[in-house]
Amino acid sequence: MATLKNSESLDRLRESLKERGERGARLVSLCAGSGCAAYGTGRVYRALKEELARQGMEGDVEVKLTGCHGFCEKGPIMVLHPEGFFYPQVKEEQIPEIVEKSIKGGELIESLVFKDPVTKKMIPYERDVPFYRLQQRIIFGNNGIIDPTNIEDYIAVGGYSALQRALFEMTPEEIIEEIKRSGLRGRGGGGFPTGIKWESCRRHEGERYVICNADEGDPGAYMDRSLLEGNPHSVVEGMIIGAVAIGSREGYVYVRHEYPLAVKNLTKALEAAEEYGLLGRDILGSGFDFEIRISRGGGAFVCGESTALMASLEGNPGRPRAKYVHTVARGFRQNPSNLNNVETWANVPVIINRGADWYASIGTENSKGTKIFSLVGKVVNTGLVEVPMGTSLRTIIYDIGGGIPKKKQFKAVQTGGPSGGCIPGQFLDLGVDFDELAKVGSMMGSGGMIVMDQDTCMVDVARYFLDFLKEESCGQCTPCREGIKQMLEILTNICEGHGKEGDISLLEELGGMVKKFSLCGLGTSAPNPVLTTIRYFRDEYEAHIRDKRCPAGVCKNLFHYEIDPDTCTGCRLCALKCPQGAISGEKKKPHKLDQDKCIKCGVCYDACKFGAVLIK
Amino acid sequence: MFEPLGGGGEFSPRIREWDDMQAPFEIRLEKIEEIIEKYHGDREALLMILQDIADIHNYVPPEVVPLLVERLGVRPSLIYSVATFYKTISLEPRGKYVINVCTGTACHVRGADKIMEALKEKLGIDEGETTEDLKFTLEAVRCVGCCASGPVITVNRETHGGLDRSSALKIIESYEKEIS
């Protein structure tokens, strides 16, 4: 490919690619995102290639490995074009049938079609699946269509046209104004207005840097991973536009080492962009130079904090500093540095292309646009969900997510990762945006949404997050290092049955102290999971402390399993599955559980189809 | 727990026989020179250099520190500081297969601790330890970003999702077979 020397040659390339795409050739797109890959995309892909080769059809059928479609629960996902047939949970042994009937014959295989778990109706097309129908996928939509390793796929769907506008039709000030008017706020957690950040970085003199925060550390959130893996060029394009606006010549992407596929696809994307003349010297003949480098993080949660991330970029341990001077003034290498996260950068080309007015028409008064949430935990349809800001928790969890599996009760939804909080059922109709979440004591964070049901112990969840934060605290400041440790000790005692009266108020006091006096965002938000669970689930704390009982059956010292003789049918399933041989009984007669042998692994509880294993 | 670094003795690697993999254990300094060269001896790339070294040896042998000091022009204390700060770097030998049990929130509520318990029992080691025969290292990772498929474990670069106790054990057995 020859370098694109000017804007017109990119237009011509895009036109020719579109024409080629419209010929309606047979195309099989197979999701190769990390979720589907964990369920075996690799095996399905190999089987499909082999079968096509065996039938001599490799030339007629294009097999495209795409990025994440979002519906990760049902992986691996296959979509057959031009019909658009949608087959979830494809297995390698189904490949011969798919090739024979659907690929050769254009016939829909009913047994493979997705069935709505609620209505039991067959849904042959991806767009009609309720999980997708209620979403508005302006950022994430192209993920399932394009091959992330092929820059031409991205160009064909309009990629890099926003860059053309930014370079040739707008001044840097106009770009910043457009972003400001769009109301875009940082998607990494803080929700700071992006345009204002750009403007203040541009005002500072020095070698300015543009940085992408892809150190997605929030456990339970993986939209940044999916965007980088599935549509890396949208992030790259956003960064180049940001560089034009801010006046920067060098950019960095700080990405987790634990995301090897994201690193690989991003590396390829940068190489391709350079080859096509969209990165590097004299971009599209505009005279503007910009390059992007990758830096791989080392798995430290605190490096998501801006000053820690920049310390890490400089090759030091990622310890944050007090922000008397903001990073837009003095950040990376003591120079003005503008840091935005992956999803924020991916929003930029969309805003430039479709205009600030259109973008600002989506969402709520102070939170514009859409947000990608990772809907995970105890919910039927797990996956990545992109909805307009202000969509209610109920719509997300019940209409898109399909509710709670196994007819269990909803208990809470955790948002904002370790810095956020747990939101109980009474707020299900809350419209999710930056401000509403803050009002109930939680936060948007990077968009993790972990659904919890009756089997989740809220004290254990609080303990879990503090355990996480204790490990991840950088140890510089005392309130965070010691405060979290003390709080964790109290919580561990409560979970092990050694809770005392007064523990709850001590936790609240300590939490308030850690919040107020810690150096960086990690510490100041660390008590949130504890404080919100105390606020909304005080009765569970009290049950642990006073009655020495864990109502959810999680804290091992505080419950035991019993088999209810009235509901037990004697099917023997639990007895067969028990790894300890602790369950005995005759067929079709109520079984007994030997408490001395039981290790409380919960295998019987999960296995019983009749709800006869009880938590006492 | 914070352990001060004294004298360097704590981090001297225990050199053990390691099947056909890398036995007898040898540090390939020319490979490490190549890595440093790839990053143009840039001290800002220290963390990535350590990661690349770990990709060859499965850990960062403290014997490479003097070379890094010379080539990057940094103090040994910075190298130890970076190596101990970041979780992806280990200064102790690790197994041929590094098992990471994801303990992210989504995996946690779906029973990651039960998977961890089962693997500890199976391998006879605790979290963060390596089996005597240097075949397996068991570690916990805070989220690998496969939250929809939880509970998840990764073995080296392969990800296995939707696990329960017995399927997790089966996966480990399949790796055991691969070695033997």
HADDOCK unambig.tbl for C-alpha pairs under 7 A between the chains (distance, minus, plus):
assign (segid A and resid 34 and name CA) (segid B and resid 146 and name CA) 6.05 0.50 0.50
assign (segid A and resid 35 and name CA) (segid B and resid 146 and name CA) 5.02 0.50 0.50
assign (segid A and resid 35 and name CA) (segid B and resid 148 and name CA) 6.51 0.50 0.50
assign (segid A and resid 35 and name CA) (segid B and resid 149 and name CA) 6.02 0.50 0.50
assign (segid A and resid 38 and name CA) (segid B and resid 159 and name CA) 5.06 0.50 0.50
assign (segid A and resid 38 and name CA) (segid B and resid 160 and name CA) 4.97 0.50 0.50
assign (segid A and resid 38 and name CA) (segid B and resid 161 and name CA) 5.12 0.50 0.50
assign (segid A and resid 39 and name CA) (segid B and resid 160 and name CA) 6.88 0.50 0.50
assign (segid A and resid 39 and name CA) (segid B and resid 161 and name CA) 6.02 0.50 0.50
assign (segid A and resid 72 and name CA) (segid B and resid 148 and name CA) 5.62 0.50 0.50
assign (segid A and resid 72 and name CA) (segid B and resid 149 and name CA) 6.93 0.50 0.50
assign (segid A and resid 73 and name CA) (segid B and resid 148 and name CA) 5.59 0.50 0.50
assign (segid A and resid 73 and name CA) (segid B and resid 149 and name CA) 6.20 0.50 0.50
assign (segid A and resid 219 and name CA) (segid B and resid 104 and name CA) 4.54 0.50 0.50
assign (segid A and resid 219 and name CA) (segid B and resid 105 and name CA) 5.46 0.50 0.50
assign (segid A and resid 219 and name CA) (segid B and resid 142 and name CA) 6.09 0.50 0.50
assign (segid A and resid 219 and name CA) (segid B and resid 143 and name CA) 4.89 0.50 0.50
assign (segid A and resid 220 and name CA) (segid B and resid 104 and name CA) 5.90 0.50 0.50
assign (segid A and resid 220 and name CA) (segid B and resid 105 and name CA) 5.36 0.50 0.50
assign (segid A and resid 220 and name CA) (segid B and resid 106 and name CA) 5.25 0.50 0.50
assign (segid A and resid 220 and name CA) (segid B and resid 143 and name CA) 6.65 0.50 0.50
assign (segid A and resid 220 and name CA) (segid B and resid 145 and name CA) 6.91 0.50 0.50
assign (segid A and resid 220 and name CA) (segid B and resid 147 and name CA) 5.67 0.50 0.50
assign (segid A and resid 221 and name CA) (segid B and resid 145 and name CA) 6.55 0.50 0.50
assign (segid A and resid 222 and name CA) (segid B and resid 145 and name CA) 4.75 0.50 0.50
assign (segid A and resid 225 and name CA) (segid B and resid 145 and name CA) 6.86 0.50 0.50
assign (segid A and resid 258 and name CA) (segid B and resid 144 and name CA) 6.53 0.50 0.50
assign (segid A and resid 296 and name CA) (segid B and resid 48 and name CA) 6.28 0.50 0.50
assign (segid A and resid 298 and name CA) (segid B and resid 86 and name CA) 5.01 0.50 0.50
assign (segid A and resid 298 and name CA) (segid B and resid 87 and name CA) 6.08 0.50 0.50
assign (segid A and resid 298 and name CA) (segid B and resid 88 and name CA) 5.28 0.50 0.50
assign (segid A and resid 299 and name CA) (segid B and resid 86 and name CA) 6.02 0.50 0.50
assign (segid A and resid 299 and name CA) (segid B and resid 87 and name CA) 5.42 0.50 0.50
assign (segid A and resid 299 and name CA) (segid B and resid 88 and name CA) 5.93 0.50 0.50
assign (segid A and resid 300 and name CA) (segid B and resid 86 and name CA) 5.84 0.50 0.50
assign (segid A and resid 300 and name CA) (segid B and resid 87 and name CA) 6.53 0.50 0.50
assign (segid A and resid 313 and name CA) (segid B and resid 44 and name CA) 6.59 0.50 0.50
assign (segid A and resid 314 and name CA) (segid B and resid 44 and name CA) 4.72 0.50 0.50
assign (segid A and resid 315 and name CA) (segid B and resid 43 and name CA) 6.35 0.50 0.50
assign (segid A and resid 315 and name CA) (segid B and resid 44 and name CA) 3.97 0.50 0.50
assign (segid A and resid 315 and name CA) (segid B and resid 45 and name CA) 5.77 0.50 0.50
assign (segid A and resid 315 and name CA) (segid B and resid 46 and name CA) 5.51 0.50 0.50
assign (segid A and resid 315 and name CA) (segid B and resid 47 and name CA) 6.21 0.50 0.50
assign (segid A and resid 316 and name CA) (segid B and resid 82 and name CA) 6.23 0.50 0.50
assign (segid A and resid 317 and name CA) (segid B and resid 81 and name CA) 6.62 0.50 0.50
assign (segid A and resid 317 and name CA) (segid B and resid 82 and name CA) 5.04 0.50 0.50
assign (segid A and resid 317 and name CA) (segid B and resid 85 and name CA) 6.02 0.50 0.50
assign (segid A and resid 376 and name CA) (segid B and resid 106 and name CA) 5.90 0.50 0.50
assign (segid A and resid 376 and name CA) (segid B and resid 147 and name CA) 6.22 0.50 0.50
assign (segid A and resid 376 and name CA) (segid B and resid 148 and name CA) 5.53 0.50 0.50
assign (segid A and resid 377 and name CA) (segid B and resid 106 and name CA) 4.75 0.50 0.50
assign (segid A and resid 377 and name CA) (segid B and resid 109 and name CA) 6.25 0.50 0.50
assign (segid A and resid 377 and name CA) (segid B and resid 110 and name CA) 6.51 0.50 0.50
assign (segid A and resid 382 and name CA) (segid B and resid 148 and name CA) 5.16 0.50 0.50
assign (segid A and resid 383 and name CA) (segid B and resid 148 and name CA) 5.39 0.50 0.50
assign (segid A and resid 450 and name CA) (segid B and resid 106 and name CA) 6.16 0.50 0.50
assign (segid A and resid 456 and name CA) (segid B and resid 109 and name CA) 6.54 0.50 0.50
assign (segid A and resid 601 and name CA) (segid B and resid 114 and name CA) 6.72 0.50 0.50
